Amino acid sequence: MKISDELQSQVDRYILTRSFALDATLKRELADWYKWAGFGTLNIGCGTCIRNAMQKLSNHYQTDMAPKSPKIHFIGIKQEPMTFNQLKAEAKRRGIKMPNTSTKEDLIKALS
């Protein structure tokens, strides 16, 4: 269903600022779209219902009418935390001298 330019401008405003202003005509048009989209009857006297309908309309607009951005797939590699002895060995390998009273946190800071 195609919506009017006035309602479209309010949807754009809602997407950018999360605010909108609908008169009775636009509320009826929103109710018509709401029913057409399969959400049932919209209570145009309820501000929360109108806000929720605008959210659904903006989601529909963003997913169906906006240009799609490419998805980036990321594959993470789980890393096991190093033990105190492994950190101490790494510091020694890098030539970082640490006092014998160093804690694990001190070693991590020195290696960072």
C-alpha positions, 0 to 999 in steps of 0.5 A, spaced: 500 500 500 502 506 498 502 512 503 501 519 502 507 524 501 504 527 508 504 521 512 511 519 508 514 525 511 512 524 518 515 517 517 521 520 515 521 525 521 520 519 526 526 515 523 530 521 524 528 524 531 523 519 534 517 525 534 511 526 529 505 530 528 499 527 525 492 530 524 486 526 524 486 525 516 493 522 517 491 518 523 486 515 519 491 513 513 495 510 518 489 506 521 488 504 514 495 502 513 495 498 519 489 494 517 492 493 510 499 490 513 495 485 517 496 488 524 488 489 526 484 495 527 488 501 530 485 505 536 486 512 533 484 515 540 490 512 543 497 515 543 501 509 545 497 505 539 499 511 534 506 511 536 507 503 536 503 503 529 508 509 527 514 504 529 511 498 525 510 503 519 517 506 520 520 499 520 516 497 514 519 503 510 526 502 512 526 494 511 522 494 504 523 501 501 530 503 503 536 501 500 539 495 503 546 495 506 551 490 505 552 485 511 558 484 514 560 477 517 565 476 522 567 470 525 571 471 532 576 466 534 575 464 542 582 466 546 583 463 552 586 467 558 593 467 559 595 464 566 600 468 570 606 463 568 604 464 561 604 472 562 611 472 566 614 468 560 611 473 555 614 479 559 621 475 559 621 473 552 620 481 550 625 483 555 620 486 560 623 486 567 618 485 572 619 485 580 618 479 583 612 482 587 608 483 580 601 481 580 597 478 573 594 485 572 601 488 573 604 483 567 598 485 563 599 492 563 606 491 562 605 487 556 599 492 553 
